[in-house]
Each structure stands twice: as structure tokens, then as C-alpha cells.
């Protein structure tokens, strides 16, 4: 293990960056750091290299692994050919918009290709391929099964000089000296605590309690419910706070992730899960499950709150330390933004490495907030606050955003151009404000005023209940 050395490095000395956490965010960070540092070490408490299945340090590893279009494009830029590699592994692919059967508020949207593909590889496969490609770089190494104890710093705490670690073999702790430490340890990051211990103010945090719970199960289909489509996706709405992703994945398997907001969580017993799916305002998936053979047991995950740490607002921050990925912002996972934000954050990090000197931490966090995190954070916060039980301030801007988004979703059931614009924003190809361009606003208003196209789909459970009661079923309600 390298011993601590004074930092910053003297001219001509080899430079080293240390990434804390072998997450996808950590791997993306290591990839761009390898362009600027002589050595990059990735430290993780788990065994990470050579792992094929879900690993302990990624609790969502058994669940849906959606990466938005922009994230896949950046991944391909960082690892040329990786998309073809995932497809060669047997992962299906199709247009992110036109090949997916999308439902908003119980109604199918008008189909529209956006010209960018989705490749729904499972979480273990995608992480393994990214990790293998990262490990192929000659100046990147992995230190595994190693607990991260804390940071080391200069006497005045103005400069982080390395990280204290302890291997899981019971030996005494050691120090890895570094010119730059990047924290990619996720939601449970201890950087806020370490900063306070060094005399810095506590970082401001934002949290929204969404009470999300979801359950995932893999199937082998005995009949084709897709009819050429890649996936069937029903998006939760305030009327029905349940949603579902039913997608093809590698190995000729189908993966189901079904979720509920504000405590309306799917159960993990098989029959209970089927009944929960039956309550969706999209009968396609319940019908498909009649021809599905479970390959494993249903697995649950709970996500009570979103979280964002506002490092960009700190008045002081030590040099030689940066934070990335979920350790900065942890989004509602049903919007599938985490990996794309991690990829874009790596590009921001790369931009701050161009001069060859240690990045300016405060400028990095400002750029990260403005260019990467703010747009999706504000968009999804607006959506989350559309559910009445979610606590938070609903000012005029939020209420107007919610109203307009509802109109966009209605208009998308009639106008493929609206669908295309919405999906480009959802795929993070365009910033959300692109939906406010005059031409798009006109299309939205024209089509939304006509109301949604066709009747709302009725959950089978509701239809049966209405028939038993001799009354008309109520569309879109559970």
C-alpha cells in the first residue's frame, strides 16, 4: 500500500487520484481521471472485479437498470463500442420512444421515434462491462475489500492529501496519499461528517419524502406480449400512484419492476404481486403475466426520500476533494436519471481537469449544479409534488409547471411531435425548457384542449368489481 506523501505533488512527481467507491459513478469518474493523472486507484469495501451478479454494495442491483439516452451516448463516448458489446451479450434494443409502449395517465401516447436507441441491459451486466472497460486502462487499479475510514489533510485542513483505509484482513489502517480524492460512495457518503470534523460548515441538504417502494421479478415469456415493442411502461400519476416497467432484457428474459408512491407498495408474495399489477390502469401487463414463468422470487426495495447535498452553496471547501454521483444528488429512481447524471458529471469533472492542476472544488460544484443536476432535479421535483401526500412548497412556478406537464402528457396521446419533444426531454437529450418553445406550446395547448385520445384503460380489478356491482367501472381509479 502506498505511503502518504506531501501534496500537492512537486513538478515531475507521478500524480495520483483516488476514487472512493466502485459504483458506476465511480467508474465513470475513474475513466476521465485516467486522462489527467498518472495513477488512479478505485477503493471499495466490496469485491468488485470479476463479479457477474448483483453485488452487496449496490442494493438496487436486482432491479430495473434504465439508462436514459443521453447517458448511453456519453457512455459510448467514454467507452467506444460498449453499446455493441451489450447488444452482442444478447441485450435487445430499440428506439427509446417509438419502440416502447408508453402510457401516461392510463392512455397510450402517440408513437414517435427520436432516433436514439435504448439498450435495457440488466444492472449486473452493464456494471460489469463498464468496470471491465475501466480496468483495461493501464493506469487504473482497484483496491477491494477495504473499508474507508476517513480523509487525511494538511495541518490547516485547506488541502485533502489522501484517504485512510483498512483492509478486511484485520491489519492496521493505512493511508493512501493522493493529489485528488473523489467521493463516489453514494447516498451514504460520509463527506459531510468529514468536513465538519475538519472545521467546515455542514453542507445544506434537501430531502423530499416520496415513500416509494417497488418490487422486481424476472420471467420467461411463454407468449409474446410485446408484438415488436421493446418494453411496456406505465407512468404513475396523481390519480393512480402506481407504475410499472415491463421490459425485455438479455438472455431472452423479461424484467418487471412495479412501484407505488406514498406507501402504496407492491407486496412480495407472488399472488399479492399479481393482484397489485392487476390494479394498474394498463391491462397489458397483467394479461402478459398470465403467460409468464417466474425465474426468481419477487424482490423489494424501499426509497423513502430523495436527497440533494448543496455543495455549490458552501462558502469554503478544501482543495483536493470532489464529490460525484448519488453522493451529491439521489433522484427518485423511477425517473431513471441517476446513471445519466453520473455520466454527465464525469464530463463536468473532465472539463475541470483540462489545465493539469488540481480542480477548483467550488467552481466544479457550481458547474455541476447548474449544468447537470438543476434541470432534472427541478423537473422531477415538480412531478413528485404533484402527488398530494408529498410534502413540499408548491409555489406558483411549481403549480404552473405541474399544470403544463399534465397538458403535455394529454397532448402526447394525440400528437407525435409532442411525444417526440417530451421523450427528448425525458431522455435528457434536451433541457426541459425546450418544451416551452412557442411552437411546442401551441401544439400542447391545441391538443390538450381536445382532451386525451380514446378512453382511459381500466384496470381488470376495477372492471371486474364494477361488473359485480352492476355499475359502470370508473376509468383510471383503483
N, C-alpha and C positions, 0 to 999 in steps of 0.2 A: 504494500500500500504506500503511495507517495507520501512523503512527509511535508509538513507545512513550510512554505517559503514566503518571504516578504512579497507583498503585492502593492502596486501593480508591477508586472514583470519589467525588468530592465531591457533596454534595447538589445535585440538579438537573442534573448532567452525564449525558449519554447513557451507558447501560451496554452492555457487550459481553460475550458469551460466545463462546468458540472451541471447536469440536468437532474433534478430531483423528481423521480417518478418516470416509469417506463410506459405511461399512458400514451394514447395516440397523440395528445397534445405534446407530451414529452418527446416522442419520436419525431414529430414534425419540427420541434424546436432544435433537436439534435442535428437533424438534417441540414438546416440552414446555418447552424453554428459551425458545422464542419467546413463551411466555406471560408470562415474567418479565423478559426483557432487551430493550432497545431494538433491539439488533442481534445476530444470531447468524451466525457465519461457520463454514462446514464446509470443512476443509482436507484435501486428498487428493493423493497422488502420482500417481494416475491421472486420465485424463479420465473424468468420471462423468456429467455431464449430457448428455442426448441419446444415450446408449449403449443399444442394443437387445439386444445379445447378451451372452454371458459376458465379464466384464472381468478383466484380469490380476490385479488386487488381490484377487479372490475365487476362490481356487483350487478351491473346491467348486462353482463356478457352473455347471458342466456336469452336475452330479449331482442326485440327488433333493433336493427343496426342501420337505420336510414342515414345516408349522407346526401345532403342537397346537391344540386347540380354544380353550384359554384365550388363547393368543397371537393367534388370529384375532379373538376377541372384543375384546381390548384394541386391536388394530389398527383394528377398526371404530370403537371409541370415539375413537381419535386421528384417524382419517380417515373420517368418516361417509360411507357409500356405497361404500367401496372394495371390499367383497365383491361387490356387484352389478356393479361395474366389471370385476372379474376374470372374473365369470361372463359378462358381455357380450363379453369378449375371447375367449370360446369355451372357458373352463375348465369342465370338468364339476364336479358337486358331488353330495354325498350324505351321509347320516348317518355320522359319524366311526366309529361302531361297527357299526350294523346294515347299512350299505351296503358294508361291507368284508368280504372272506373272510379272516378271521384264522385262523392256525394256530399253536398252541402245542405244542411237542414233537411235531410231526408230526400233530397232530389238530386238526380244526376246532372252534372254540368255538361254544357255543350263541348264536345271534343275539339281539341286543338293541339297540334304538335308545336313544340317550341324548338325542336332541332337539337336538343341535348338529351342524352340518354341517362337513365337510372340503371344502376347495377347493384341489385339488392343482395350482396354477399352477407353471410352471417357475421356476427361480431368476431368470433374467434378467427375465421378465415381472413377477414380484412385486416385485423390487427396483426396476424401472423405475417401476412405478405408485406405490410408496411415495416414491421420490425425486421424481417429478413433483408429487405432492401436497404434499411438504415444500417444494419450490421455489416453489410458488404462494403461500406465506406471504410477505407483503411485507417482513418484517424478517429474512429468511433469505437469505444469499448463499453462493456456492460459490467457493472458491479452488482451482483444479485444476492438475494437473501441477506439483506443488510439494512438494519434499522437506521433511520436518520434521527440523530439526537439533537441537532441544533446547528447554528451558524458560528463561525469564528469571524472576528472583526478586528480592525485596528484599535489602538488604545482609546481613541476618541469616538469610536463607533461610526465614523464617517465613511468607512470603506469595509465592505464584506470581503474577507480574504479566503474563505473556504467553508467547509462543512464538516461537522463532527458526526461520525458514523460508528456503528458497532455491528460486526458480522454476527450471524446467528450461530457461530461456533462457540460462543461464550468467552471469547478472548476480550481483552481490554479494548476500550474505544480507541479509534484512530481519527486522524484529521486528514482530509483531502484538501490540499491547497488549490485555489482557483483564482483566475482573473475575473471570472464571471460565474455566478450561481443563478440558475433559472429554476424556479419552483413550479413544477407541473404535477403536484401531488393531489390535485383535485379539491373537491368541496371541503375536505377535512384539513386543508392546508394549515400549518402552524405558523406561517409567516406573520400573521397579526400578533401572535403571542411573542414571537422572537423580536419583533420590532419594539414592542413595549418593554421587553427586558433590556433592550439597548437604549432606552430612553426616548423613543419616538412615540408620537401620539397614536392612539388606537385608530385603525382605519375605519372609516364610516362604512356601514353595511346597510343594504336594502334587502328586505325579505317580503315575499307575498305568500300567504298561506293558501295553497290551492287544493290541498287534501287529495292529491292524485294517487290512485292505485291502479296497477294493471297486472294482467296475467298473460303468460305466453305459453304456447304449446306448439309442437311440430307434428305434422301429419304427412301421410302418404295418401294421395288422392286416388280413389277408385274410379272416378269420373271427372271430366274436365269442366270446372265451373267458370273458367276464365274466357274461353272462346276467343283466344288470341290475345287477351289482355295480360299484362304483367302482374297487376295487383287490383284488389278492390279495397278502397279506403273510404270509410265513413267518418266524417269530422264531427266531433261533439259540438253541440250548440246549447245556448241557454235553455231552450225548450226541452232538449234531451241531452243531459250532460254525460253522455256515453259515446264512445267512439271505437273504431276498430281498424286495424290494418291486417289484411289477409293477402299475403304476397308469396309468389314463387321465390325460392332461393336455391342455392347449389344442391347437388345431389338429388335432383328431381323431387325436392321436398316443398311443402307449403308451411309457412310460419304464420301463426295467428297471434297477434297481440291485441287484446281488448282492454279498454280502460274506462274508468269513471272518475268524475270530478267531485270534490267536496264530500268525500266519504262514501260515495256510491260505488263501491269497489266490487269487481267480479270475484266470486269465490274460487277456490282451488279444487273443490271436488268436481269430478267430471260432469255429473248431471247438472250441478249448480251452474257450472260454466256454460253449458249448453243453454240453460234457461236464461242466463244473463244475455248471451248473444241473441237469443230469441226476442229480447226486448229492444234490440236496436231498430231504428226506423229504416233499415235497409235489409230486406228479407234475403238477399242474395247469399249472404254469408251463412246464415242459419240453414238455408237449403243445401249449400255446399257441404256443410259439416255432416249431413246425412250420408255422404259418400266419402267420408274421410276416416282413415285409420290412424289413431293416435300413436306416435312413435315414442312418446315420453309422458311424464306426468306434468300437469299444469304447474307453472312456477310463478310466484307472486313477487311484486316489487312495489314498495311504497315510496312516494316522493312528496313529503308534506309541504315543502316551501321552495320557491325559487330563491336565489341568493346572488347578490352582486356586491363585490367589495370595491369601494370607490378610491382606489389608489391614486387616481388622477387628481383628487382633491387634497391630497396630503401636502402640507407646506414644506415638509422635509422628508428626505428618503435617502438611505445610504447608497453610495456608488457600489457597483459590482453585484447588484442583486436585481433580478426581474422576476415577475410572476406571469403565468400564462395559463390558458385553458380554464377548466372549471374552478381552479384556484382563484380566478378573478370573477368569472360570471358563470353561474349554473342555471341554465334555462329550463323551463318546463319541457321535459323530454318528448312530449307528444308532438312538438313542433320540429323535432329532429334538427336543431340548429347547432348543437354542441360541437360536433366534429368539423362542421364547416367553419364555425367561429375559430376553432383551434387552427385550422389550415390557414385562414386569413390572418390570424395572429402571428403565425410563423412568417408570413410575408412582411408584416409590420416589423417583426424582430429583424428580419434580413435587412430591411431598409436602414435600421439603426446600427447595423454592423459595417456599413459601407466605408466609413472613414478609417477603419482599422484600430480605432481607440475604443475603450470601454464605453458602452452606450450610456447616454444621458437618461437615467431612470425616469425622471419626471416627464421629460419630453416623450419618451416611449409610452408611458401610461396615458398621456394626453392624446397621442395619436391613436393608440389602441381603443380608447373610449370613443373618440369622435368618428373614426373611420371604420371600425369593426363592430363594436358592441352596441353603440347607441341605436342604430336603425332597427336591428331585430329585437332589441330589448324593449324599445318603445312600442313596436308593433305587437309583440306578444303580450306585453303588459296590458295594452288596450283590449286585446281579446280576452285575457284572463279576467279583467274587471267587468266583462260583460256578463259573467255569472254572478247572480245576485248575492250569493253567500261568500264571495271572495272579498275580504276587507281591503280597502284602499281608497285613496282620494279620487273621486270621479269629477274632475273639473270640466269646464266647457270643452277644452281640447279633447279630452278623453271621450266625452259623450258624443261629440261630433265625429270623432274617429270611429267609434263603435257603430254609429248610425250609417256612416258611409260604407264601412266594411260590410255591414249587413246588406246594403243595397248592391254592392259589388257581387256578393255571393248569389243574390237573387238574379242579377243581370247575367251572371255566368251560366245560368240554366238556359238562357236564350241566345247569347251572343258569344261565338267562339273567340272573337277578338278580346272580349273582356276576360274570358278564361285564360287566354294566352298571356295577357298582361298580369293577371293575378298570379299565375303559376311562375312567371319570370320573377315576380317579387318574392313569392313563397320559396322559390329555389335559390334566392339570394343572388340572382344574376343582376337584378335591378334594385335600386333602393325603393322603399315603399312609396316615396313621394312621386314616383313615376306614375302611380295610379291616379294622381291628381292632375295630370296633364289635361288641358282643355278638351282635346278630342276624346280622351278616355272618360272624363267626367260626363260629357254629352252622351256617350254610349251607355254609361251606367244609368244615368237618370232616365233616358228613353226606355230602356228595357226594364229597369226596376219598377217604374210606374205601371207597367203592364202586369206586374206580379210574376211569381215563379212559373216556369213552364210545367204543365202537367200537374196531376195530383201528387201529394206527398205519399211516399211509400209508407205502408202501415206495418208495424211490427207484427209478426204472426201471433204473438201472445195477446196483443191488443185486439187484433181481428177476431181471434177465437173467443175472447172474453165478450166482445161486442155481440157476436153471433149467439153466444149462450144466453146473453141477457135480452136478446131480441131487439137490440138497439144498434144504431149505426156506430162503427168504430170512430174514434177521434184521431185524425191523422197526426202522426208525429208526436204522440204523447205516450208515456209509459206509466 
